Amino acid sequence: MKSQKGFTLIELMVVIAIIGILTAIAVPKFGSAADSANKAKIQADLRTLDSAISMYYAKEGKYPDTLLKLAPDFIVAVPSVPSPYKGSSGLTYKLDNEGTSPTYRAYIEIATGTKIFADTTTPAW
């Protein structure tokens, strides 16, 4: 009788099921890590923009009209928002310089009316 080597169909199905379960557990963790990294980049960018706005004010004696006026003297370039962040695309950093009490700080608007500043904490995120 000839000895047969290899895996049975049941063994292969068990291995594929285990790989599927491990993948189902791991994939959401990677998505969460990407969101955390994007959030950290956004907060760092906002802090950098706020510092550049302060330096602009110290040198010019007034606040900039737009974030574009900060480059290239105070920052190399206005950073771009990591895309996609929370399923949104086309987000940009903005300058809070309108209304009755402008703060002259950089922010990102992730939902209508929800402004995120460098020091914004949960639940706004």
C-alpha positions as CSV (number, residue, x, y, z in Angstrom):
1,M,0.0,0.0,0.0
2,K,1.3,3.4,-1.0
3,S,1.6,6.0,1.7
4,Q,-0.2,9.2,0.8
5,K,1.2,12.5,2.0
6,G,-0.7,15.8,2.2
7,F,-3.5,17.5,4.0
8,T,-7.1,16.4,4.0
9,L,-9.9,18.7,2.9
10,I,-11.0,19.1,6.5
11,E,-7.5,20.1,7.7
12,L,-7.3,22.7,5.0
13,M,-10.7,24.1,5.9
14,V,-9.7,24.3,9.5
15,V,-6.5,26.2,8.7
16,I,-8.4,28.6,6.4
17,A,-11.1,29.2,9.1
18,I,-8.3,30.0,11.7
19,I,-6.7,32.5,9.3
20,G,-10.0,34.1,8.6
21,I,-10.7,34.5,12.3
22,L,-7.3,36.0,13.0
23,T,-7.7,38.4,10.0
24,A,-11.1,39.5,11.3
25,I,-9.5,40.3,14.7
26,A,-6.5,42.1,13.3
27,V,-8.0,44.3,10.6
28,P,-10.0,46.6,12.9
29,K,-7.0,47.1,15.1
30,F,-5.0,48.4,12.1
31,G,-7.8,50.8,11.2
32,S,-7.9,52.1,14.7
33,A,-4.1,52.6,14.6
34,A,-4.4,54.6,11.4
35,D,-7.1,56.8,12.9
36,S,-4.9,57.4,16.0
37,A,-1.9,58.3,13.8
38,N,-4.0,60.7,11.7
39,K,-5.4,62.4,14.8
40,A,-1.9,62.9,16.2
41,K,-0.7,64.4,12.8
42,I,-3.7,66.7,12.8
43,Q,-3.0,67.9,16.3
44,A,0.7,68.4,15.6
45,D,-0.1,70.3,12.4
46,L,-2.6,72.6,14.3
47,R,0.0,73.3,17.0
48,T,2.6,74.2,14.3
49,L,0.1,76.5,12.5
50,D,-0.8,78.1,15.8
51,S,2.9,78.8,16.5
52,A,3.3,80.2,13.0
53,I,0.3,82.5,13.5
54,S,1.8,83.8,16.8
55,M,5.2,84.4,15.0
56,Y,3.4,86.2,12.2
57,Y,1.6,88.4,14.7
58,A,4.9,89.2,16.6
59,K,6.6,90.2,13.4
60,E,3.7,91.9,11.5
61,G,1.7,93.4,14.4
62,K,-1.5,91.8,13.0
63,Y,-2.9,88.4,12.3
64,P,-2.8,86.9,8.9
65,D,-5.9,86.9,6.7
66,T,-5.3,83.4,5.5
67,L,-3.0,80.5,6.4
68,L,-1.3,80.8,3.1
69,K,0.3,84.1,4.3
70,L,2.4,82.0,6.8
71,A,4.4,80.3,4.0
72,P,7.3,80.4,3.4
73,D,8.5,82.9,6.1
74,F,6.9,81.2,9.1
75,I,6.3,77.6,7.9
76,V,7.6,75.8,4.8
77,A,4.0,75.2,3.5
78,V,0.5,74.8,4.9
79,P,0.2,71.1,5.7
80,S,-2.4,68.9,4.2
81,V,-4.9,66.9,6.2
82,P,-4.3,63.1,6.2
83,S,-6.7,61.6,3.8
84,P,-9.1,60.0,4.3
85,Y,-9.7,61.0,8.0
86,K,-12.8,59.5,9.5
87,G,-14.1,58.6,6.1
88,S,-13.9,62.2,4.9
89,S,-11.8,63.6,2.1
90,G,-11.0,67.1,1.0
91,L,-10.6,68.4,4.5
92,T,-8.4,71.5,4.9
93,Y,-6.9,73.5,7.7
94,K,-8.6,76.8,8.2
95,L,-8.0,80.1,10.1
96,D,-10.6,81.1,12.7
97,N,-10.7,84.8,11.8
98,E,-14.4,85.5,11.3
99,G,-17.3,86.3,13.5
100,T,-17.7,88.6,16.5
101,S,-14.9,87.0,18.5
102,P,-12.3,85.4,16.2
103,T,-9.6,83.4,18.0
104,Y,-7.0,83.6,15.1
105,R,-6.2,79.9,15.6
106,A,-6.0,77.1,13.1
107,Y,-8.7,74.5,13.0
108,I,-10.2,71.7,11.0
109,E,-13.9,71.2,10.5
110,I,-14.7,67.5,10.5
111,A,-18.5,68.0,10.5
112,T,-20.7,70.9,9.9
113,G,-20.2,73.3,12.8
114,T,-17.7,71.0,14.6
115,K,-14.3,72.8,14.8
116,I,-11.3,70.9,16.0
117,F,-8.5,72.9,17.5
118,A,-5.0,71.7,18.6
119,D,-6.3,71.4,22.2
120,T,-9.7,69.9,21.4
121,T,-10.3,66.7,23.3
122,T,-13.0,64.0,23.3
123,P,-16.0,63.9,22.5
124,A,-15.4,66.3,19.6
125,W,-13.1,63.8,17.9
